[in-house]
Amino acid sequence: MEKFDNAAFGNKIEKLMQKNGLLQKELAGTVGIDPASLSRIIAGEKKPSAELVANLATALHVTSDYLLDIENDGEFNLGKEIRVLARNKDKLTPEDKREIIELLVDL
C-alpha cells in the first residue's frame, strides 16, 4: 500500500476549492473543522481523518477515492458517477433531477 501523500492531497483540495469557488473558511465550516486545521491539511502539515476525507469529498463534489488518488478523474466510471450523484442528491434542484432522468432515458 502506498504512503499517504499529504502535499498532493492538499494540492488537490486547493484546486477543487478554486474550481468550486470556495474559500478555506467556507470549506472548513462546511466540513466542521476550524480554518486553521484546514490550512494545515492544505499545506501538507496534517493528515486528515477518514471521516474528514469523506466530508471534504462531499463538499467538493467528488469521491473520496478521487481525493486519495485511488481513481482517475479522466475516465468515465458509472459507479463513481452514481456515488457522486447519491452523495449530492439533496443539493440537486428538481430541474437537475429531471435533466438526469431525461439523459438516462435517452440512453
C-alpha positions, 0 to 999 in steps of 0.5 A: 500500500502506498504512503499517504501523500499529504502535499498532493492531497492538499494540492488537490483540495486547493484546486477543487476549492478554486474550481468550486469557488470556495474559500478555506473558511467556507470549506472548513465550516462546511466540513466542521473543522476550524480554518486553521486545521484546514490550512494545515491539511492544505499545506501538507502539515496534517493528515486528515481523518477518514471521516474528514476525507469523506466530508471534504469529498462531499463538499467538493463534489467528488469521491473520496477515492478521487481525493486519495488518488485511488481513481482517475478523474479522466475516465468515465466510471458509472459507479463513481458517477452514481456515488457522486450523484447519491452523495449530492442528491439533496443539493440537486434542484428538481430541474437537475433531477429531471435533466438526469432522468431525461439523459438516462432515458435517452440512453 
